[in-house]
Amino acid sequence: METNSLRTFISVVRAGSFTKTAEQNFISSTAVMKQINRLEKEIDAKLFDRSSSGVSLTPSGHIFLKYAETVIKLTDQVYVDCHQLTGTVQSIRLGTSLLHPSAPFMPTWNRIKGKLPNYQLQAVQLPGDLAASNREYSMLGHDCDIMIGTFDQATTRKLVNAIPLGAYRFNRSKIYYLWLNLC
């Protein structure tokens, strides 16, 4: 069982549909369905009830979700633990762009970096102005670990496993920077 398929499964649960998951992850809905079908075949159980309005978890799907989330958390943790053991330095990737510079996050980083001796902050230039709908969400955890941008908290909670690290005001909009996992 691949962790990528487990992450896709969790994403479908949060989004409530294959199509929304595909849009958020910039892949085809066929690719999402194939991953879910492969999981269902592998465990020999139906995970979703499918309808024209979306998907909902079956009783087996609820059980599978609990274990899928546990496997992902353990996979992420083993990565961190192994790197801490060897003392290697890992990068935390801060997504920045012309519209969302890194400056608002720097006071937070300066406050916490002493507690993260095996980590360094790496600024990653994000392509374009991120004008596409939900593009920021698909980049979190893939291209960057922290992103500064305009985020709707309700949507964010549905689409990604992220926590707000802080907020600042810019032209009457509330801007949040979010942190996923260190790995």
VOMAR-373374 format. One record per residue (C-alpha): residue in three letters; z, x, y; residue number from 1. Coordinates in nm, 3 decimals. Example, Ala and Ser with C-alpha at 12.3 -4.5 7.8 and 13.67 -1.06 7.14 Angstrom:
<lobas>
@vexvex->ALA; c3->0.780; c1->1.230; c2->-0.450; torza->1 .
@vexvex->SER; c3->0.714; c1->1.367; c2->-0.106; torza->2 .
</lobas>
This chain:
<lobas>
@vexvex->MET; c3->0.000; c1->0.000; c2->0.000; torza->1 .
@vexvex->GLU; c3->-0.106; c1->0.151; c2->0.332; torza->2 .
@vexvex->THR; c3->0.119; c1->0.139; c2->0.637; torza->3 .
@vexvex->ASN; c3->-0.184; c1->0.053; c2->0.852; torza->4 .
@vexvex->SER; c3->-0.227; c1->-0.269; c2->0.652; torza->5 .
@vexvex->LEU; c3->0.144; c1->-0.345; c2->0.693; torza->6 .
@vexvex->ARG; c3->0.114; c1->-0.294; c2->1.069; torza->7 .
@vexvex->THR; c3->-0.187; c1->-0.527; c2->1.074; torza->8 .
@vexvex->PHE; c3->0.007; c1->-0.787; c2->0.876; torza->9 .
@vexvex->ILE; c3->0.296; c1->-0.772; c2->1.125; torza->10 .
@vexvex->SER; c3->0.048; c1->-0.797; c2->1.412; torza->11 .
@vexvex->VAL; c3->-0.109; c1->-1.111; c2->1.260; torza->12 .
@vexvex->VAL; c3->0.237; c1->-1.266; c2->1.224; torza->13 .
@vexvex->ARG; c3->0.314; c1->-1.199; c2->1.592; torza->14 .
@vexvex->ALA; c3->-0.026; c1->-1.312; c2->1.720; torza->15 .
@vexvex->GLY; c3->-0.054; c1->-1.614; c2->1.492; torza->16 .
@vexvex->SER; c3->-0.421; c1->-1.558; c2->1.415; torza->17 .
@vexvex->PHE; c3->-0.667; c1->-1.307; c2->1.275; torza->18 .
@vexvex->THR; c3->-0.890; c1->-1.344; c2->1.580; torza->19 .
@vexvex->LYS; c3->-0.614; c1->-1.267; c2->1.832; torza->20 .
@vexvex->THR; c3->-0.502; c1->-0.969; c2->1.626; torza->21 .
@vexvex->ALA; c3->-0.858; c1->-0.841; c2->1.613; torza->22 .
@vexvex->GLU; c3->-0.898; c1->-0.876; c2->1.991; torza->23 .
@vexvex->GLN; c3->-0.568; c1->-0.702; c2->2.061; torza->24 .
@vexvex->ASN; c3->-0.653; c1->-0.412; c2->1.831; torza->25 .
@vexvex->PHE; c3->-1.022; c1->-0.387; c2->1.927; torza->26 .
@vexvex->ILE; c3->-1.140; c1->-0.438; c2->1.569; torza->27 .
@vexvex->SER; c3->-1.336; c1->-0.721; c2->1.408; torza->28 .
@vexvex->SER; c3->-1.161; c1->-1.027; c2->1.272; torza->29 .
@vexvex->THR; c3->-1.343; c1->-0.953; c2->0.945; torza->30 .
@vexvex->ALA; c3->-1.163; c1->-0.617; c2->0.926; torza->31 .
@vexvex->VAL; c3->-0.828; c1->-0.792; c2->0.983; torza->32 .
@vexvex->MET; c3->-0.904; c1->-1.052; c2->0.715; torza->33 .
@vexvex->LYS; c3->-1.009; c1->-0.782; c2->0.468; torza->34 .
@vexvex->GLN; c3->-0.680; c1->-0.596; c2->0.518; torza->35 .
@vexvex->ILE; c3->-0.479; c1->-0.915; c2->0.467; torza->36 .
@vexvex->ASN; c3->-0.687; c1->-1.017; c2->0.163; torza->37 .
@vexvex->ARG; c3->-0.634; c1->-0.669; c2->0.015; torza->38 .
@vexvex->LEU; c3->-0.256; c1->-0.700; c2->0.067; torza->39 .
@vexvex->GLU; c3->-0.250; c1->-1.046; c2->-0.090; torza->40 .
@vexvex->LYS; c3->-0.448; c1->-0.918; c2->-0.390; torza->41 .
@vexvex->GLU; c3->-0.227; c1->-0.610; c2->-0.424; torza->42 .
@vexvex->ILE; c3->0.097; c1->-0.809; c2->-0.436; torza->43 .
@vexvex->ASP; c3->-0.066; c1->-1.108; c2->-0.609; torza->44 .
@vexvex->ALA; c3->0.078; c1->-1.357; c2->-0.360; torza->45 .
@vexvex->LYS; c3->-0.055; c1->-1.568; c2->-0.073; torza->46 .
@vexvex->LEU; c3->0.097; c1->-1.447; c2->0.256; torza->47 .
@vexvex->PHE; c3->-0.058; c1->-1.691; c2->0.505; torza->48 .
@vexvex->ASP; c3->-0.157; c1->-2.054; c2->0.521; torza->49 .
@vexvex->ARG; c3->-0.483; c1->-2.054; c2->0.713; torza->50 .
@vexvex->SER; c3->-0.602; c1->-2.335; c2->0.940; torza->51 .
@vexvex->SER; c3->-0.846; c1->-2.381; c2->1.225; torza->52 .
@vexvex->SER; c3->-0.558; c1->-2.341; c2->1.471; torza->53 .
@vexvex->GLY; c3->-0.436; c1->-2.011; c2->1.328; torza->54 .
@vexvex->VAL; c3->-0.215; c1->-1.887; c2->1.048; torza->55 .
@vexvex->SER; c3->0.144; c1->-1.942; c2->0.940; torza->56 .
@vexvex->LEU; c3->0.354; c1->-1.756; c2->0.689; torza->57 .
@vexvex->THR; c3->0.399; c1->-1.889; c2->0.339; torza->58 .
@vexvex->PRO; c3->0.743; c1->-1.852; c2->0.177; torza->59 .
@vexvex->SER; c3->0.613; c1->-1.532; c2->0.013; torza->60 .
@vexvex->GLY; c3->0.487; c1->-1.420; c2->0.353; torza->61 .
@vexvex->HIS; c3->0.836; c1->-1.454; c2->0.503; torza->62 .
@vexvex->ILE; c3->0.979; c1->-1.233; c2->0.229; torza->63 .
@vexvex->PHE; c3->0.693; c1->-0.985; c2->0.265; torza->64 .
@vexvex->LEU; c3->0.746; c1->-0.967; c2->0.644; torza->65 .
@vexvex->LYS; c3->1.106; c1->-0.859; c2->0.602; torza->66 .
@vexvex->TYR; c3->1.005; c1->-0.575; c2->0.370; torza->67 .
@vexvex->ALA; c3->0.697; c1->-0.478; c2->0.572; torza->68 .
@vexvex->GLU; c3->0.910; c1->-0.437; c2->0.886; torza->69 .
@vexvex->THR; c3->1.162; c1->-0.231; c2->0.688; torza->70 .
@vexvex->VAL; c3->0.891; c1->-0.005; c2->0.544; torza->71 .
@vexvex->ILE; c3->0.743; c1->0.054; c2->0.891; torza->72 .
@vexvex->LYS; c3->1.085; c1->0.134; c2->1.039; torza->73 .
@vexvex->LEU; c3->1.160; c1->0.374; c2->0.753; torza->74 .
@vexvex->THR; c3->0.816; c1->0.537; c2->0.781; torza->75 .
@vexvex->ASP; c3->0.869; c1->0.592; c2->1.153; torza->76 .
@vexvex->GLN; c3->1.222; c1->0.722; c2->1.096; torza->77 .
@vexvex->VAL; c3->1.125; c1->0.970; c2->0.824; torza->78 .
@vexvex->TYR; c3->0.867; c1->1.116; c2->1.059; torza->79 .
@vexvex->VAL; c3->1.129; c1->1.167; c2->1.331; torza->80 .
@vexvex->ASP; c3->1.392; c1->1.300; c2->1.089; torza->81 .
@vexvex->CYS; c3->1.156; c1->1.555; c2->0.934; torza->82 .
@vexvex->HIS; c3->1.056; c1->1.688; c2->1.273; torza->83 .
@vexvex->GLN; c3->1.416; c1->1.705; c2->1.390; torza->84 .
@vexvex->LEU; c3->1.507; c1->1.900; c2->1.076; torza->85 .
@vexvex->THR; c3->1.241; c1->2.162; c2->1.139; torza->86 .
@vexvex->GLY; c3->1.320; c1->2.174; c2->1.509; torza->87 .
@vexvex->THR; c3->0.958; c1->2.121; c2->1.602; torza->88 .
@vexvex->VAL; c3->0.883; c1->1.976; c2->1.939; torza->89 .
@vexvex->GLN; c3->0.712; c1->1.638; c2->1.950; torza->90 .
@vexvex->SER; c3->0.529; c1->1.486; c2->2.244; torza->91 .
@vexvex->ILE; c3->0.602; c1->1.150; c2->2.395; torza->92 .
@vexvex->ARG; c3->0.273; c1->1.037; c2->2.544; torza->93 .
@vexvex->LEU; c3->0.297; c1->0.870; c2->2.885; torza->94 .
@vexvex->GLY; c3->-0.016; c1->0.669; c2->2.963; torza->95 .
@vexvex->THR; c3->-0.123; c1->0.701; c2->3.324; torza->96 .
@vexvex->SER; c3->-0.419; c1->0.602; c2->3.538; torza->97 .
@vexvex->LEU; c3->-0.509; c1->0.590; c2->3.905; torza->98 .
@vexvex->LEU; c3->-0.366; c1->0.239; c2->3.923; torza->99 .
@vexvex->HIS; c3->-0.052; c1->0.327; c2->3.727; torza->100 .
@vexvex->PRO; c3->0.068; c1->0.683; c2->3.801; torza->101 .
@vexvex->SER; c3->0.357; c1->0.847; c2->3.617; torza->102 .
@vexvex->ALA; c3->0.585; c1->0.891; c2->3.922; torza->103 .
@vexvex->PRO; c3->0.793; c1->0.573; c2->3.870; torza->104 .
@vexvex->PHE; c3->0.892; c1->0.686; c2->3.518; torza->105 .
@vexvex->MET; c3->0.998; c1->1.038; c2->3.610; torza->106 .
@vexvex->PRO; c3->1.357; c1->0.952; c2->3.722; torza->107 .
@vexvex->THR; c3->1.412; c1->0.779; c2->3.385; torza->108 .
@vexvex->TRP; c3->1.270; c1->1.076; c2->3.195; torza->109 .
@vexvex->ASN; c3->1.483; c1->1.322; c2->3.390; torza->110 .
@vexvex->ARG; c3->1.791; c1->1.115; c2->3.304; torza->111 .
@vexvex->ILE; c3->1.724; c1->1.100; c2->2.925; torza->112 .
@vexvex->LYS; c3->1.539; c1->1.422; c2->2.842; torza->113 .
@vexvex->GLY; c3->1.863; c1->1.615; c2->2.776; torza->114 .
@vexvex->LYS; c3->1.935; c1->1.379; c2->2.486; torza->115 .
@vexvex->LEU; c3->1.589; c1->1.445; c2->2.337; torza->116 .
@vexvex->PRO; c3->1.571; c1->1.825; c2->2.301; torza->117 .
@vexvex->ASN; c3->1.291; c1->1.811; c2->2.043; torza->118 .
@vexvex->TYR; c3->1.063; c1->1.604; c2->2.264; torza->119 .
@vexvex->GLN; c3->0.843; c1->1.680; c2->2.559; torza->120 .
@vexvex->LEU; c3->0.667; c1->1.442; c2->2.794; torza->121 .
@vexvex->GLN; c3->0.288; c1->1.457; c2->2.790; torza->122 .
@vexvex->ALA; c3->0.085; c1->1.266; c2->3.050; torza->123 .
@vexvex->VAL; c3->-0.224; c1->1.108; c2->2.894; torza->124 .
@vexvex->GLN; c3->-0.502; c1->0.990; c2->3.123; torza->125 .
@vexvex->LEU; c3->-0.605; c1->0.641; c2->3.018; torza->126 .
@vexvex->PRO; c3->-0.973; c1->0.552; c2->3.041; torza->127 .
@vexvex->GLY; c3->-1.095; c1->0.325; c2->3.320; torza->128 .
@vexvex->ASP; c3->-0.883; c1->0.075; c2->3.503; torza->129 .
@vexvex->LEU; c3->-0.776; c1->-0.116; c2->3.191; torza->130 .
@vexvex->ALA; c3->-0.942; c1->-0.431; c2->3.318; torza->131 .
@vexvex->ALA; c3->-1.000; c1->-0.580; c2->2.971; torza->132 .
@vexvex->SER; c3->-0.757; c1->-0.850; c2->2.865; torza->133 .
@vexvex->ASN; c3->-0.462; c1->-0.714; c2->2.662; torza->134 .
@vexvex->ARG; c3->-0.616; c1->-0.366; c2->2.649; torza->135 .
@vexvex->GLU; c3->-0.282; c1->-0.209; c2->2.746; torza->136 .
@vexvex->TYR; c3->-0.113; c1->-0.362; c2->2.444; torza->137 .
@vexvex->SER; c3->-0.366; c1->-0.218; c2->2.202; torza->138 .
@vexvex->MET; c3->-0.316; c1->0.129; c2->2.350; torza->139 .
@vexvex->LEU; c3->0.064; c1->0.128; c2->2.315; torza->140 .
@vexvex->GLY; c3->0.158; c1->0.317; c2->2.003; torza->141 .
@vexvex->HIS; c3->-0.196; c1->0.447; c2->1.951; torza->142 .
@vexvex->ASP; c3->-0.304; c1->0.638; c2->2.261; torza->143 .
@vexvex->CYS; c3->0.034; c1->0.648; c2->2.431; torza->144 .
@vexvex->ASP; c3->0.400; c1->0.577; c2->2.358; torza->145 .
@vexvex->ILE; c3->0.500; c1->0.477; c2->2.709; torza->146 .
@vexvex->MET; c3->0.279; c1->0.292; c2->2.952; torza->147 .
@vexvex->ILE; c3->0.325; c1->0.198; c2->3.311; torza->148 .
@vexvex->GLY; c3->0.152; c1->-0.123; c2->3.402; torza->149 .
@vexvex->THR; c3->0.180; c1->-0.491; c2->3.483; torza->150 .
@vexvex->PHE; c3->0.321; c1->-0.665; c2->3.179; torza->151 .
@vexvex->ASP; c3->0.422; c1->-1.021; c2->3.107; torza->152 .
@vexvex->GLN; c3->0.750; c1->-0.996; c2->2.914; torza->153 .
@vexvex->ALA; c3->0.686; c1->-1.304; c2->2.698; torza->154 .
@vexvex->THR; c3->0.341; c1->-1.182; c2->2.596; torza->155 .
@vexvex->THR; c3->0.470; c1->-0.830; c2->2.542; torza->156 .
@vexvex->ARG; c3->0.740; c1->-0.948; c2->2.301; torza->157 .
@vexvex->LYS; c3->0.475; c1->-1.129; c2->2.094; torza->158 .
@vexvex->LEU; c3->0.220; c1->-0.848; c2->2.083; torza->159 .
@vexvex->VAL; c3->0.407; c1->-0.520; c2->2.051; torza->160 .
@vexvex->ASN; c3->0.739; c1->-0.382; c2->1.937; torza->161 .
@vexvex->ALA; c3->0.841; c1->-0.242; c2->2.275; torza->162 .
@vexvex->ILE; c3->1.141; c1->-0.235; c2->2.499; torza->163 .
@vexvex->PRO; c3->1.137; c1->-0.226; c2->2.879; torza->164 .
@vexvex->LEU; c3->1.271; c1->0.100; c2->3.016; torza->165 .
@vexvex->GLY; c3->1.262; c1->-0.010; c2->3.375; torza->166 .
@vexvex->ALA; c3->1.073; c1->-0.188; c2->3.645; torza->167 .
@vexvex->TYR; c3->0.956; c1->-0.131; c2->3.998; torza->168 .
@vexvex->ARG; c3->0.776; c1->-0.338; c2->4.258; torza->169 .
@vexvex->PHE; c3->0.423; c1->-0.271; c2->4.370; torza->170 .
@vexvex->ASN; c3->0.244; c1->-0.514; c2->4.605; torza->171 .
@vexvex->ARG; c3->0.466; c1->-0.808; c2->4.503; torza->172 .
@vexvex->SER; c3->0.394; c1->-0.757; c2->4.133; torza->173 .
@vexvex->LYS; c3->0.664; c1->-0.655; c2->3.891; torza->174 .
@vexvex->ILE; c3->0.557; c1->-0.345; c2->3.700; torza->175 .
@vexvex->TYR; c3->0.718; c1->-0.253; c2->3.369; torza->176 .
@vexvex->TYR; c3->0.689; c1->0.063; c2->3.171; torza->177 .
@vexvex->LEU; c3->0.748; c1->0.015; c2->2.804; torza->178 .
@vexvex->TRP; c3->0.845; c1->0.242; c2->2.521; torza->179 .
@vexvex->LEU; c3->0.751; c1->0.185; c2->2.162; torza->180 .
@vexvex->ASN; c3->0.878; c1->0.440; c2->1.911; torza->181 .
@vexvex->LEU; c3->0.906; c1->0.816; c2->1.939; torza->182 .
@vexvex->CYS; c3->0.657; c1->0.859; c2->1.658; torza->183 .
</lobas>
